[in-house]
Amino acid sequence: MAYIEFKLVCKNYDSNEKEIKALKKASFEIDKGQLVVITGPSLSGKTTILNILGGLDKQTSGNVIVDGISLDKLKGRKLTKYRRNYVGLILDDFNLLNNLTLLENVELSSQISKEKKEPTSIIKKLSLTKKKDDFIYMLTKEEKKKTLIARAICKNPKLILCDNITDNLDEKSKKQVLKLLQSLSKKDKTTIIIATNDESILPIANKIITLKNGTISDVKVNKKPKSVGDLTW
């Protein structure tokens, strides 16, 4: 049984009395510890998949199972527990607290985890040590993005969901972040899903899922993923 089972999932939204079909019978499976890239044009359904897997949204129909847990059956405290214990979210919306320092923002996440990673260690791996006592409003877009990444990783989740992970990052920082995620996938068996338009990162994925107009148009298994160090931009 796969770690993630996404079965014939449909997601419809109502907008100005018009129904928008964000996902149309989308199906795929992901094994534990895989690093998976979901690619496709803007508005093809990539972020919708992340929101459903992250427990931020529910499908209109179909089944979504993560580690044997049927997500459509989760409500209230059970849903909150799933998001707290299973999921690390790295989304476009920074959602950082401006009145706290970089380190304090990262520590907030680790405080709710039973098996947290050491915040200062992750911050160091992302070259943020010199900025750890700066407030969020003092940081650049790149530093904010890396803070968000550190916060998600320090929680030590079983599943990390990344939306446009390489946006606002220079080449050095892209490699830093992707090396860390690839390491988590290989060594800790953390399942990583990256939704992106950046096709240059496809070679590092164990599996590539391509979306078009809310439909899965292709699923490709990469038997020999490249090391992040081999990527060029």
Contacts in CASP RR format, 6 or more apart in sequence:
PFRMAT RR
TARGET T0000
AUTHOR 0000-0000-0000
METHOD contacts of the structure
MODEL  1
MAYIEFKLVCKNYDSNEKEIKALKKASFEIDKGQLVVITGPSLSGKTTIL
NILGGLDKQTSGNVIVDGISLDKLKGRKLTKYRRNYVGLILDDFNLLNNL
TLLENVELSSQISKEKKEPTSIIKKLSLTKKKDDFIYMLTKEEKKKTLIA
RAICKNPKLILCDNITDNLDEKSKKQVLKLLQSLSKKDKTTIIIATNDES
ILPIANKIITLKNGTISDVKVNKKPKSVGDLTW
1 68 0 8 1.000
2 29 0 8 1.000
2 30 0 8 1.000
2 31 0 8 1.000
3 30 0 8 1.000
3 31 0 8 1.000
3 32 0 8 1.000
3 33 0 8 1.000
3 34 0 8 1.000
3 66 0 8 1.000
3 67 0 8 1.000
3 191 0 8 1.000
4 28 0 8 1.000
4 29 0 8 1.000
4 30 0 8 1.000
4 53 0 8 1.000
4 64 0 8 1.000
4 65 0 8 1.000
4 66 0 8 1.000
4 67 0 8 1.000
4 159 0 8 1.000
4 191 0 8 1.000
5 29 0 8 1.000
5 63 0 8 1.000
5 64 0 8 1.000
5 65 0 8 1.000
6 26 0 8 1.000
6 27 0 8 1.000
6 28 0 8 1.000
6 29 0 8 1.000
6 30 0 8 1.000
6 49 0 8 1.000
6 53 0 8 1.000
6 64 0 8 1.000
7 27 0 8 1.000
7 62 0 8 1.000
7 63 0 8 1.000
7 64 0 8 1.000
7 65 0 8 1.000
8 25 0 8 1.000
8 26 0 8 1.000
8 27 0 8 1.000
8 61 0 8 1.000
8 62 0 8 1.000
8 63 0 8 1.000
9 23 0 8 1.000
9 25 0 8 1.000
9 26 0 8 1.000
9 27 0 8 1.000
9 49 0 8 1.000
9 52 0 8 1.000
9 59 0 8 1.000
9 61 0 8 1.000
9 62 0 8 1.000
9 63 0 8 1.000
9 64 0 8 1.000
10 21 0 8 1.000
10 23 0 8 1.000
10 24 0 8 1.000
10 25 0 8 1.000
10 26 0 8 1.000
10 59 0 8 1.000
10 60 0 8 1.000
10 61 0 8 1.000
10 62 0 8 1.000
11 21 0 8 1.000
11 22 0 8 1.000
11 23 0 8 1.000
11 48 0 8 1.000
11 52 0 8 1.000
11 57 0 8 1.000
11 59 0 8 1.000
11 60 0 8 1.000
12 19 0 8 1.000
12 20 0 8 1.000
12 21 0 8 1.000
12 22 0 8 1.000
12 60 0 8 1.000
13 19 0 8 1.000
13 20 0 8 1.000
13 22 0 8 1.000
14 20 0 8 1.000
21 214 0 8 1.000
22 45 0 8 1.000
22 48 0 8 1.000
22 214 0 8 1.000
23 45 0 8 1.000
23 48 0 8 1.000
23 49 0 8 1.000
23 59 0 8 1.000
23 214 0 8 1.000
23 215 0 8 1.000
24 213 0 8 1.000
24 214 0 8 1.000
24 215 0 8 1.000
25 215 0 8 1.000
26 49 0 8 1.000
26 211 0 8 1.000
26 214 0 8 1.000
26 215 0 8 1.000
26 216 0 8 1.000
27 216 0 8 1.000
28 209 0 8 1.000
28 216 0 8 1.000
28 219 0 8 1.000
30 36 0 8 1.000
30 191 0 8 1.000
30 193 0 8 1.000
30 207 0 8 1.000
31 191 0 8 1.000
31 206 0 8 1.000
32 67 0 8 1.000
32 189 0 8 1.000
32 191 0 8 1.000
33 185 0 8 1.000
33 186 0 8 1.000
33 189 0 8 1.000
33 190 0 8 1.000
33 191 0 8 1.000
33 192 0 8 1.000
34 185 0 8 1.000
34 191 0 8 1.000
34 192 0 8 1.000
34 206 0 8 1.000
34 207 0 8 1.000
35 181 0 8 1.000
35 182 0 8 1.000
35 185 0 8 1.000
35 192 0 8 1.000
35 194 0 8 1.000
35 204 0 8 1.000
35 205 0 8 1.000
35 206 0 8 1.000
35 225 0 8 1.000
36 191 0 8 1.000
36 192 0 8 1.000
36 193 0 8 1.000
36 194 0 8 1.000
36 205 0 8 1.000
36 206 0 8 1.000
36 207 0 8 1.000
36 208 0 8 1.000
36 209 0 8 1.000
37 193 0 8 1.000
37 194 0 8 1.000
37 195 0 8 1.000
37 196 0 8 1.000
37 201 0 8 1.000
37 202 0 8 1.000
37 204 0 8 1.000
37 205 0 8 1.000
37 207 0 8 1.000
37 208 0 8 1.000
37 209 0 8 1.000
38 46 0 8 1.000
38 49 0 8 1.000
38 50 0 8 1.000
38 193 0 8 1.000
38 194 0 8 1.000
38 195 0 8 1.000
38 196 0 8 1.000
38 209 0 8 1.000
38 210 0 8 1.000
38 211 0 8 1.000
39 46 0 8 1.000
39 195 0 8 1.000
39 196 0 8 1.000
39 197 0 8 1.000
39 199 0 8 1.000
39 202 0 8 1.000
39 208 0 8 1.000
39 209 0 8 1.000
39 210 0 8 1.000
39 211 0 8 1.000
40 46 0 8 1.000
40 197 0 8 1.000
40 210 0 8 1.000
40 211 0 8 1.000
40 212 0 8 1.000
41 197 0 8 1.000
41 211 0 8 1.000
41 212 0 8 1.000
42 197 0 8 1.000
44 211 0 8 1.000
44 212 0 8 1.000
44 213 0 8 1.000
44 214 0 8 1.000
45 211 0 8 1.000
45 214 0 8 1.000
46 163 0 8 1.000
46 195 0 8 1.000
46 196 0 8 1.000
46 211 0 8 1.000
47 91 0 8 1.000
47 92 0 8 1.000
47 163 0 8 1.000
47 195 0 8 1.000
48 57 0 8 1.000
48 214 0 8 1.000
49 193 0 8 1.000
49 195 0 8 1.000
49 211 0 8 1.000
50 89 0 8 1.000
50 91 0 8 1.000
50 161 0 8 1.000
50 162 0 8 1.000
50 163 0 8 1.000
50 193 0 8 1.000
50 195 0 8 1.000
51 57 0 8 1.000
52 58 0 8 1.000
52 59 0 8 1.000
52 64 0 8 1.000
52 71 0 8 1.000
53 64 0 8 1.000
53 66 0 8 1.000
53 71 0 8 1.000
53 87 0 8 1.000
53 159 0 8 1.000
53 161 0 8 1.000
53 193 0 8 1.000
54 83 0 8 1.000
54 87 0 8 1.000
54 89 0 8 1.000
54 159 0 8 1.000
54 161 0 8 1.000
55 71 0 8 1.000
55 74 0 8 1.000
55 79 0 8 1.000
55 82 0 8 1.000
55 83 0 8 1.000
55 87 0 8 1.000
56 83 0 8 1.000
56 89 0 8 1.000
58 71 0 8 1.000
58 72 0 8 1.000
59 72 0 8 1.000
62 72 0 8 1.000
63 70 0 8 1.000
63 72 0 8 1.000
64 70 0 8 1.000
64 71 0 8 1.000
64 72 0 8 1.000
65 71 0 8 1.000
66 82 0 8 1.000
66 86 0 8 1.000
66 159 0 8 1.000
67 86 0 8 1.000
67 158 0 8 1.000
69 82 0 8 1.000
69 86 0 8 1.000
71 82 0 8 1.000
74 82 0 8 1.000
84 112 0 8 1.000
84 113 0 8 1.000
85 113 0 8 1.000
85 114 0 8 1.000
85 157 0 8 1.000
85 158 0 8 1.000
86 157 0 8 1.000
86 158 0 8 1.000
86 159 0 8 1.000
87 157 0 8 1.000
87 158 0 8 1.000
87 159 0 8 1.000
87 160 0 8 1.000
87 161 0 8 1.000
88 152 0 8 1.000
88 153 0 8 1.000
88 155 0 8 1.000
88 157 0 8 1.000
88 159 0 8 1.000
88 160 0 8 1.000
88 161 0 8 1.000
89 152 0 8 1.000
89 161 0 8 1.000
90 148 0 8 1.000
90 149 0 8 1.000
90 152 0 8 1.000
90 160 0 8 1.000
90 161 0 8 1.000
90 162 0 8 1.000
90 163 0 8 1.000
90 165 0 8 1.000
91 148 0 8 1.000
91 161 0 8 1.000
91 163 0 8 1.000
92 163 0 8 1.000
92 164 0 8 1.000
92 167 0 8 1.000
94 136 0 8 1.000
94 144 0 8 1.000
94 145 0 8 1.000
94 148 0 8 1.000
95 148 0 8 1.000
96 105 0 8 1.000
96 136 0 8 1.000
96 144 0 8 1.000
96 147 0 8 1.000
96 148 0 8 1.000
96 151 0 8 1.000
97 104 0 8 1.000
97 105 0 8 1.000
97 108 0 8 1.000
97 136 0 8 1.000
98 135 0 8 1.000
98 136 0 8 1.000
98 137 0 8 1.000
99 135 0 8 1.000
100 108 0 8 1.000
100 135 0 8 1.000
100 136 0 8 1.000
101 132 0 8 1.000
101 133 0 8 1.000
101 134 0 8 1.000
101 135 0 8 1.000
101 136 0 8 1.000
102 123 0 8 1.000
102 128 0 8 1.000
102 131 0 8 1.000
102 132 0 8 1.000
102 133 0 8 1.000
102 134 0 8 1.000
102 135 0 8 1.000
102 136 0 8 1.000
102 139 0 8 1.000
102 143 0 8 1.000
102 147 0 8 1.000
103 119 0 8 1.000
103 120 0 8 1.000
103 123 0 8 1.000
103 132 0 8 1.000
103 133 0 8 1.000
105 136 0 8 1.000
105 147 0 8 1.000
105 151 0 8 1.000
106 119 0 8 1.000
106 122 0 8 1.000
106 123 0 8 1.000
106 147 0 8 1.000
106 150 0 8 1.000
106 151 0 8 1.000
106 154 0 8 1.000
107 119 0 8 1.000
107 154 0 8 1.000
108 151 0 8 1.000
109 151 0 8 1.000
109 152 0 8 1.000
109 154 0 8 1.000
109 155 0 8 1.000
110 116 0 8 1.000
110 117 0 8 1.000
110 119 0 8 1.000
110 154 0 8 1.000
110 155 0 8 1.000
110 156 0 8 1.000
112 155 0 8 1.000
113 154 0 8 1.000
113 155 0 8 1.000
113 156 0 8 1.000
113 157 0 8 1.000
115 156 0 8 1.000
116 154 0 8 1.000
116 155 0 8 1.000
116 156 0 8 1.000
117 153 0 8 1.000
117 154 0 8 1.000
117 155 0 8 1.000
117 156 0 8 1.000
118 154 0 8 1.000
119 150 0 8 1.000
119 154 0 8 1.000
120 129 0 8 1.000
120 132 0 8 1.000
122 150 0 8 1.000
122 153 0 8 1.000
122 154 0 8 1.000
122 180 0 8 1.000
123 129 0 8 1.000
123 132 0 8 1.000
123 150 0 8 1.000
125 176 0 8 1.000
125 180 0 8 1.000
126 146 0 8 1.000
126 149 0 8 1.000
126 150 0 8 1.000
126 173 0 8 1.000
126 176 0 8 1.000
126 177 0 8 1.000
126 180 0 8 1.000
127 146 0 8 1.000
127 173 0 8 1.000
127 176 0 8 1.000
128 143 0 8 1.000
128 146 0 8 1.000
128 147 0 8 1.000
128 150 0 8 1.000
131 139 0 8 1.000
131 143 0 8 1.000
136 144 0 8 1.000
136 147 0 8 1.000
139 147 0 8 1.000
141 168 0 8 1.000
142 168 0 8 1.000
142 169 0 8 1.000
142 170 0 8 1.000
142 173 0 8 1.000
144 168 0 8 1.000
145 167 0 8 1.000
145 168 0 8 1.000
145 169 0 8 1.000
146 169 0 8 1.000
146 173 0 8 1.000
146 176 0 8 1.000
146 177 0 8 1.000
149 165 0 8 1.000
149 177 0 8 1.000
149 180 0 8 1.000
152 160 0 8 1.000
153 160 0 8 1.000
153 180 0 8 1.000
153 184 0 8 1.000
156 188 0 8 1.000
157 190 0 8 1.000
158 190 0 8 1.000
158 191 0 8 1.000
159 190 0 8 1.000
159 191 0 8 1.000
159 193 0 8 1.000
160 181 0 8 1.000
160 184 0 8 1.000
160 190 0 8 1.000
160 191 0 8 1.000
160 192 0 8 1.000
160 193 0 8 1.000
161 193 0 8 1.000
161 195 0 8 1.000
162 181 0 8 1.000
162 192 0 8 1.000
162 193 0 8 1.000
162 194 0 8 1.000
162 195 0 8 1.000
162 196 0 8 1.000
163 195 0 8 1.000
163 196 0 8 1.000
164 195 0 8 1.000
164 196 0 8 1.000
164 197 0 8 1.000
164 198 0 8 1.000
165 177 0 8 1.000
165 178 0 8 1.000
165 181 0 8 1.000
165 194 0 8 1.000
165 196 0 8 1.000
166 174 0 8 1.000
166 177 0 8 1.000
166 178 0 8 1.000
166 196 0 8 1.000
166 198 0 8 1.000
166 201 0 8 1.000
169 177 0 8 1.000
171 233 0 8 1.000
174 231 0 8 1.000
174 233 0 8 1.000
175 228 0 8 1.000
175 229 0 8 1.000
175 231 0 8 1.000
178 201 0 8 1.000
178 204 0 8 1.000
178 228 0 8 1.000
178 231 0 8 1.000
179 228 0 8 1.000
179 229 0 8 1.000
181 192 0 8 1.000
181 194 0 8 1.000
182 192 0 8 1.000
182 204 0 8 1.000
182 227 0 8 1.000
182 228 0 8 1.000
184 190 0 8 1.000
184 192 0 8 1.000
185 191 0 8 1.000
185 192 0 8 1.000
185 206 0 8 1.000
194 201 0 8 1.000
194 205 0 8 1.000
200 231 0 8 1.000
200 232 0 8 1.000
200 233 0 8 1.000
201 231 0 8 1.000
202 208 0 8 1.000
202 222 0 8 1.000
203 222 0 8 1.000
203 225 0 8 1.000
203 226 0 8 1.000
203 230 0 8 1.000
203 231 0 8 1.000
204 225 0 8 1.000
204 226 0 8 1.000
204 227 0 8 1.000
204 228 0 8 1.000
204 231 0 8 1.000
205 222 0 8 1.000
205 225 0 8 1.000
206 221 0 8 1.000
206 222 0 8 1.000
206 225 0 8 1.000
207 219 0 8 1.000
207 220 0 8 1.000
207 221 0 8 1.000
207 222 0 8 1.000
208 218 0 8 1.000
208 219 0 8 1.000
208 220 0 8 1.000
208 222 0 8 1.000
209 216 0 8 1.000
209 218 0 8 1.000
209 219 0 8 1.000
210 216 0 8 1.000
210 217 0 8 1.000
210 218 0 8 1.000
210 219 0 8 1.000
210 220 0 8 1.000
211 217 0 8 1.000
END
